Amino acid sequence: MTRESGAAGIEAELARLRENIRHHEHLYYVLDAPEISDEEYDGLERALRALEAAHPELVTPDSPSQRVGERPSDQFESFEHQVAMLSLDNTYSQDELREFEQRIFRIIENQELAYTAELKIDGLSLSLHYERGHLVRAVTRGDGVRGDIVTPNARAIRSIPLVLKGSDVPEYLEARGEVFLPRTRFDAINRERESLEEEPFANPRNAAAGTMKTLDSRVVAARGLDVYMYSLAAIAGEEISSQWRALERLRHWGLKTNPTTELCQGLADVLDYCDRWREGRDTLEYDIDGVVVKVNERSLQAELGSTSKFPRWAIAYKYPAMQASTVVRGIEVQVGRTGRLTPVAHLEPVLLAGSTVARATLHNEEEIARKDVRVGDTVLIEKGGDVIPKVVKVVTGLRPGKTSAWSPPESCPVCGTAVSKHEDEVDRRCPNASCRAQIEERMKHFARREAMDIGGLGDVLVSQLVERKLLSDFADLYRLEASELEGLDRFGAKSAANLLKEIDASRGRELRRVIFGLGIRHVGERAARLLAQRFGSLEALGQASLEDLQAVHEIGPAVAGAVRDWFESEVNRLLIERLAAAGVRPEQAVVDVEEQAATQPLAGKQIVLTGTLKGMTRLEAKAAIEALGGRVTSAVSKKTAYVVVGEDPGSKQEKALKLAVTCLDEREFSALLAALRSARPSE
């Protein structure tokens, strides 16, 4: 046997072993239908590893042996989603689901809609990117615009295929799903942690989220995470007509989808599904908090579109919150970054929805008075749609004999300054911007991942820095020195160096992050992004008039007024100058609406392609339309600008004629494209 033939034989044996292992992985982890024993499967893996160890030059990245083999990373890289990972709007009753459908009918014609109903697993979203069938990237949701690349961790989840099945895998595919920790694994992990005198995880979701954030994929492999894919975000070379078809194609290529998902013919079927799983959720191996309802047809999804926060074609139907009763041991007032005073109840610890609850928000003094919450009361608490537990009501029949109504403080519990309360507000506020509690909360907000993303600047460290008067505002961060940090509790030279590195990196954050990080009242992430796009720099934003601010789409009087008030403060103007002197001078290209309209003459227009075009493919036609700002949709409606008609057009042309929508043949379509291109300003 020649050396060449020997090498070929080894490669063939490696290929056979890898394909065999992938086959049995799919049967076991995806289909839950194993054909061989665990011992036989382990034997296949041992044979593969032994052969690869003898021939390391033949190891491939997609080999099953490489699921867990990378050294721990120092940090995650970020990745911008090509299609934003929007969150879902929530609804809590069947009447609200009916209202959701009525909102749909205000955009499209009344018709019998098909929906998919999918269990809303309490986990964390993950996006998987495949090229030519091979897993090349896994990304967390992050802030919906950018997420962390966690490919090594995703490779360690056995139900995620490294290589897709079938001979028809697309050139590119992005699938999205929910990672979760099965309850049996959660219980086993907590038993082990308790035996090691480690703090147990509060609930499976926290355990799953913490696991995916670890920098060592070996930890991920040991935890036993699982995943169900729920959407096909992008695909090359194939048009997917519906959500149900997308799930079928994902399964066909070997991706795991939830077998409980149903195609519902009308809202009545959706309501029935919701009722059945409200009763049956305790039988599941994972936690759910409701049902995700999606319009099935993707053409209708495209027509319905999205708001700035949520898709209009999908909604989360949340089940009633789990409740528990406990006793109020005390009421504490916390001070937020804007000076707002929030009363919080300290409770006798109680298990609620998988986690131990010892505190619950009381919102404000009017809410306390309305419910008449007193120290010593037995209260009913729930988590509801909120992460923070809340007090639902007082069980007055169990109230002790000697209690007194709670009185709101007249002075700040932290700095002692007399509190203020405007007539049009329910909240009391501490007006002292130098209040230690406000400084701490502002610094925590500034360091948030969605803002300046300063890793290592946690709550305890912020408290120490403020207490030692090393921090009084954001600009002080950029003056910190290693010698100052090394003198803090549990803070050595390495920790100090790492923090200073993070602070230095934050100088280059995008303008939207800096605006959000400033903590201007009413300015969330969305408003910060819009302001950054419109004004392009902090200097320009600071000089904008109230009218300029309100002229920005989606910026209302409250946000505009808050921004104007913030920049009119001499203290804040000096802060901006100090940040600039420290190297924090974020800028970005200004998005000019009129200029954008000039360069994208089809912006906002929907165009339908029907029939076969001779001079270009459908993909080429779509690319030409999108380059001019237009959007290709599948269904003809009153909002359609043009229907491009090729050979054998079918019913879409007939519907266009009925709705008086302009129809273009291929010659007219080509002429329109040429005219619009030539009319655009030269770049």
N, C-alpha and C positions, 0 to 999 in steps of 0.2 A: 504493500500500500504506500503510495506517495504521500509526502507531507501535505500537498494540496488536498488530496482526497481525504486524508485523516482530518484536516481542519474542517473540511466541508461536512464530514460525518458528525463532528462535535457540534458545529453550528446547527445542523439538522436536529440533533438530540436536544440541544438547548431550546430550539424553537418548539419542538414537540412537548417538552416539559412545561414551558411557559404557557402554551396554549391550553394544555391539560389543566394546569392550575387555575388559569383564568376561567375555564369552563366550570370547574367545581366551586370557585369563589362565587360566581354568579348564581349557581344553584343554591349555595348555602346562605350567602349574605343578602341576596336580592330576592330570590324566589322562595327561600325557606323550604327547599325541597332537596336535601342532600342525597347523593347517590352512593357515596362511599363513607366509610367510618372516619372519625377524626384521626385515628392512627394511620390509616392509608393516606389521608391528605398530608399529614405531617411527613410521611415518608417521601411524598413527591417534593415537598419543599426542601427536605434535607438533601435529596438527590440534586436538585437545582443548585442549591447553595454550594454543594461540594464541587460540582462541575464548574461553576463560575469562579470559585476560589482557585481552582487549578488553571483557569483560563480567564484572568481578570480583564484581558483586552477585549473579551467578547461580551462583557456585561453591558446591557442597554438600560437607558433611563426608565423604560416602561416595563422592565422585568418585575415580576411579583416580589422578587427578593429586595427590591429597592423601595418598598413601601415605607420602611423605617430604616434609614441608613445614613441620613445626613446629620452632621454635627449641629449642635444647637446654634441658632443664629444670634447675632448681636441685637438685631432690631428688624422690624417689618418694613418693607418698602410699601409705598402707597401706589394706588392705581385708580385712574379716573374711569368711571363706568361710561361706556359708550351710550347706554340707555340708563337714565337715572333709576335707581331702585327706590321708587316712591313708597311711602307708607300708605296704609289704607284708612279711610274714614271708618268710624265705628257706629254701630247702631245696636240698640239694646231691647228692641221689641219688634213684634211682627208688624205692628202698624208702621214703624219706621222703615222696615223692609219694603212695605207697600209704597211708602213715600219715595224710597230710593227708585223703585220702578217708575213711579209717576214723573220723577225728574228726568229719567231716561226718555220717556215718551214726549217730554217737552222739547227734546232735541231731534228725535227720530219719530217716524210715523208709528202710531199705535199698532202693535202686532203681537202675536203670541211668541214671546221670546224663549229661547232655550238658555239655560244657565248650567254652569258646573257648580256643584256644592262640594267643598273640600274642608276637611277638619283643620282648624287653625291650631297647629302644634305650637306649644310654648317652648320655642327654642331660639335659634339665631339664624338669620338668612346667610346663604353662601352662594356665590356665583362661580360656575365651573366653565372654563374655556377649553374647547378641544379644537385642535388643528389636524386635519387629515386623520381624525379618529383618536388622536393621542392627547391626553390631558397635559396642557401646557401652563395653565394658570388657575389658581383658585383665589377668590377675592371676597372679603367680608363686605357687608352692606356699608359699614362706616357711617358717614353722614348722608348717605344716599347719592352723593355726587362722587366721593372718593372713598375707597376702602383700603384695607390692608391686604397685601398679597400673602396668603398663608398656604401656598402650594404644598410644602413639606407636610404640614398638618393634615391637609385634605388627603394626601396620598396614604396617610396612616389610617384612614377610615376605610374599612374593608368593603363597605357597600358602595363606595365610589370607584367605578372602573377606571383603571389607568389607560385602557385601550377600549374603544367602543366596539360593539359586535356588528357583524354584517358586512356585506360587500358594497353597500350603498351609503356608507357614512359620508356626511357632507365635508367639504373642504374646511368649513369653519362652523362651529356651533357654540352658543352660549346658553347654558341651562342654569336655572336658579332653583334652590331648594332650601329646606329647613333642616339644620343639624340639631339633633336632640340626644339626650342621654336616657336610655330606657330605665324604667323604674327599678328593675331588678339590679342593674349595674349601679344605679345611684345608691341603693340600700347597701350593696356589698362594699362600695367605696367608702361610705360613711362608717360602716362597721370597722373597716381597716383603719381609717383615720382616728377613730375614737380609741382603738387599741394602741395607737402610737401617741396618744394624748395630743392629737392635733384637732383643730377646730373643724367640726363637720360642715359640709356644704349646707346652705339654707334650703335649697330646692334644686331639682334637676336642671332648670334653666340656667341658674347661676353656675352650676358645675360645668355645664356644656360651654357656656360663654368663657369661663375662666380657662377651660382646657384649650379652646381654640386660640386663646391669646398667649399660650405658653410658647416659649421660643425653642422648646425641645420636642420634636415630633415623637420621640420615644414615649413621652408622657401621654400623648394623644392616643397612641396605639394601645397603651395599657388600660386606658379608661373605657374603651368599648363604645365610642360614639356611633350613632347611626344617622341616616339621612333619607329624606323623601324629597324628590324633585317635584316642583309644582308649576314651572313655567319654562317655556322656550323663548328666551329673550331675543336671540338673533340666530340666523341660519343663512348659509350661502347656498344658492342653487336650487332651492325648493321653496315653494309658497305653501304655508300651512294655513288652512282655511278656518280652523277653530281651535279653541282651547282643548277640547276633547281629542281632536286629531293630534295636537301637539303632545299630549300625554301618551297617546298610542305610539307616536314616533319615538319618544324618549324611551319607552319600554322596549321597543323594537331594537334600539341601539344598546340596550343593556343597562340603562339607568333605572334606578329604583323609584317608583311612584307609589302613592298611597292607594291600596286596594279598596279603601272605603269611599273614595271619590265617586260621585254619581253624576250622570248627565240628567238634568231635570227639564222636563218639557212644561215650562210654565212655573210661575211663582208658587202655586199650590204644592208642587212637588218639592220645592226648596223648603217651604215651611214644614212639610212632613219630615224631611231629612233632619232639619234642625231639632224638631221635637224628639225624634228617635235617638239622636246622639246626645241630647241633654240627659236622657235617662241612661244611656249606655256608656257614657264616657268613663265611668269607673272600671269598665271591663278592659280598657285599653292599656297597652304597655307603656304609654307615654302620656304626658299631661297636655290637655287642650283647654283653651279658654273660649272657644266658639267655633264658628263656621265662616269660611271665606266664600262669598258668592260672586261669581264672575259671569258676565255676558259671554256666551259661548262663541259666537261668530266674531272672528278677528276683524273683519271688515267693519262691523258695528263698533267694536272697541276703538278702531282708528277714528271713526266718525265721531264717537262720543268724546274722545280725547281725555285731557286731564286738567285739573286746576293746578295751581302752583304747588299744591301739597299732595293731592290724591288723584288717582284715576277715577273718572266718572262711571266707568263700566264695572267696577268691582267695589265691594264693601265687606267689612267684617261684622258679622252678627255675633255679638258677645253674649255669653250666657250670664244669667244672674250671678252676682258675686257670692262666693262662699263666705259665710258669716260665723262669728264666734262671740261669746260673751266673756267679759273680764271686768276688772275693777280699776277705776281711776285712782292712782296713788299720788298724783300731783299734777299741777299745770304749770308749765314753764313757758316763758315768752322768749322767742328767738328773734334776732335782729338780722335782716337780710342786707344785701349789698346796696340796695336803694334806701335803706333805713326803715323798711317795712317791718312792723312788729307782728309776728305770727305766734299765736298760742298753740302749744303742743301738749297733748296729754301723755303723761308717763303711766304706763299700764302694768298691771300684774301680767307677766309674760304668758302668752297663750299661743298655741299652734293654730295657724290660719293659712289655708291653701298651700301647705307644704313648707311654710317657714314660721319661725318663732317671731311673734310681734310683741314689742315692748313699748312702742310709741305710736301715736296716731295724731294726725293734724286736726286742729279744731278751727282752722281757717281764719276766723276773726271774731271780734267781741260780739258782733250781732248774731253770728251763728251760735256762739256759746249761750247767749241769752235766749235765743229761739228754742234751743234744745234743753236749756237749763242744766248744763253739765256742771257737776260739782265734784270736788275731791271726795272720794269715798263711794261715789255712785257705781253701780253695776251698769255697764253699757254694752250695746251691741255694736261690733265693729265689722267692717268688710273692706276688701281691696277694690272691688268693682272694676271700673276701667282704669283706675289710677294705680300707679306703683305704690304710692304712699297710702297706708291704711287710713281709714277715716271712721269717725264715730257716727253711726246711723241714728241711734236714739238711746235715751236713758230708760232703764227698767225701773220706773218710779216705785213700783211695789216692793223693790228690794233696797230702797234708799235708807241709810242709817238714820237714827233719830236726830243726831246733832250734825247738821251740815249747813253751810251758808253759800249764798250765790257768789260766783266769782266776780271780782272787780278788776277792770283793766288798769294797767299801770299808768300813772301820771308822768313818770319819768323813765328814761331808757334804762333797762336793767343792767346794761353794760357800762355806759359812760355817765349816767345820771342826768343827762340833759333832759329838760322838759320836752315831752313829746307833743307833736302837733297832729291835728286831724281836720282835713278840709271838709266843707259841708257836702261836697259831691262825692266823697269817698267813704268807704266803710273801714279802711285801714288807718291805724295810727302809725306815725312815722317818727323816727329819731332824726331831727334836722341837722345833727352834727356830722358832717362828712368825715371828720377825723376820728369818729367813734371806732374803737378797735374792732368791734364786731363787723362793721361795714367794710373796713379796710381788708380784713381777712376774707370776707365773702367776695369782695371785688377781685382780690388776688386769685382766689380759687377759680372764679369765673374766667379771668384773663388767661389762666394756665390750662383751661379746659381743652380737650382734644379738638373740639369743634372751633375753638378760638386759636390761641397761640400754640397749643399743643406742646407744652413744656413738661416733658416726662420727669418724674421724680419730685415735682413740686406739690407734695401732698398736703393734706389738712394739718397734720401734726407739725410739719416743717414750716408751713405758712404761719401757724400760731407762734412758733418759736421766733421766727424772723420779725414778726410784728411786735411781739412782747419785748424783744431786745432792741426795738426801734431801728432795725436794719431795713425795714420796709415800711413806707408810708403811702407810696403810690407805685404805679407800674414802672415808671422810669427808674426807680431805685433798684429794680431787678438787675438792670444792666450795669450797675456800679458795684455789685457784690464781688467780693474777693475770696479766694480760697481760704485765706487765714481766718476770715470771719465765719465761714461755713464750718471749718474744721473744729471750731470751738463749741459747736452745737451738740446736743445729746445724740449719741449713736450716729455721729456723722464724722467719717474719717476722710483721709486725703482722696481716696478713690471715689467716694460718694460725692465729694465736693467737685472733683474734676468732671464727673459725669453730669452733674447738674449745670455747671458752668457751660459745658458743651451744648446742653439742651437749650439753655438761655441764649447762647450765641446763635444757634440755628434758628431760633424764633425771630431773629431780626429780619429774616427773609420771607416771612409769611405773607400770603396774599392779602390784598387790601380788604377783601370781604371778611377775612378772619380777624384782622385788626379792628375793623369797625364793630364787629360782633363782640370782640373781647373787651372793648371799652365799657361795655355794660350800660349803654344808654337805654333808658327806660323805654319799653315798647319795641325796641329794635332787636328782633330775632334774627336767625340765620338767613331767612328769605329776604327780609328787608335789607339786611346788610349787603347781600349780594346785589340787589337792585340798585342800592345807593352807590356801590363800588362801580358798577357798570355805567351808571349815569354820570358820575362826577370824576372818577379816575384817580383821585388823590385825597388825602385828609385835608390838605390846604383848600382845595376846591370845595369840598363838602362843608368845611367850616365857614366859607364865604357865601354859601348858597342862602338865598332868601327863603322865607316861608313859602312864597309862591313857587319858587324853583323846586323846592322839595315836594310840594303837593302836586306838581306837574308830572312827577315820576309815576308811572303806572303802578298801581297797587299800594302806593304810599298815601295814607289818609291823613286827616288833620292831627290825630293823636300822635302818630309817629313823627310827622313833620314838626309839630310843636315841641316834642321831646328832644329831637335833634337840634333844633334851633336854640332851645333853652340850654342844652348841654354846652354847645359851642360859644354861647354868650357869656359863660362863666369864665372869669379871669383865671381862676385856678385851673380849669380844664384847658384853656388856651396855652398856659404855661406848661402844662403836662405834655401837650402835643409837641411843643418846642423841645422839651427835654427828651422825649422819645426820638425825635428827629436827630438831635445831637448825639444820641446813643446809637444811631444807625438804623432806626426803625422808620423808614421812609417808603412805605409801600405805594406803588403806582400800578395802574393797568390801563390798557387802551379803553377809551370811552366808546360805548356803543351808542352811535347816533341813529335814532329811529328813522329820520328822513333819509340819511345816507344809506342805511341798510335797505330801505324800500327802493332806493334808486338802483342799487346793485343787485337786488333780488326782486325783480318786477312781478314774480308770481307768488310773493310772500303772502301767506294766508289763503291761497287758492287751492281748492281740492280738484284733482283731475282723475278721471277714470279711463283706463285703457281697456278696450274690448276688441276681440278679434285678433287676427294675425297681421303684423306689420311686415312689409317686404324689405324696407330699407334699413331697418334696425331691429335688434332683439327687444323684448319687453324690458329686460334689465337696462339696456342702453337708453331706452326711452325714459325709464324711471329715473336714471342717473341724470339725464338732461333736465328733467323737470325739477328735481331736487336741487340741482346746481343753480337754478334760478329762483329758488326759495319756495317752490310749490310742493304739494304733498299728494302722492298717489294713493287713492282709496279704491276699495273693491266695489262698494255699493253706490248706486246713483241716488242722489237725494236733491232737495231744493238748494242745498248748500254747494252742490257740485258746480264748478265754473265751466269746465269743458268735459266732453266725452270724446276721446280719440277713437275713431272707428276704423278698424282694419277689416280684413276679409273674414266672413262668417262671424259677424259680431254678436248674434244672439239677442237675448231679451233686454240687455242693458241699453241698446240703442232705442228700442221701443219705449222703455221707461223714460229715457232722456227726452224723447219727443213729447210724451205726455206731460212732463214737468217743464217743458219749454227751456230745457238746458241746451246750450250751444253744442252742436256736434261738429267735429273736425275730421275730415278724411286725412290720410297720411300726408298728402301733398300740402294741405293747409296747416297741418301740425308742424311740419318741417319749416314752412315759411314763417310761422309764428315764432318758433325757436330762434330762427336766424334773425328776425326783426328785433326780438328782445335782447339777444346777445349784442347786436350791433348798437343798440340804444344805451347799453350800460356804459358808465364812465370808465375810461381807461385806467388801469391800475398803475 
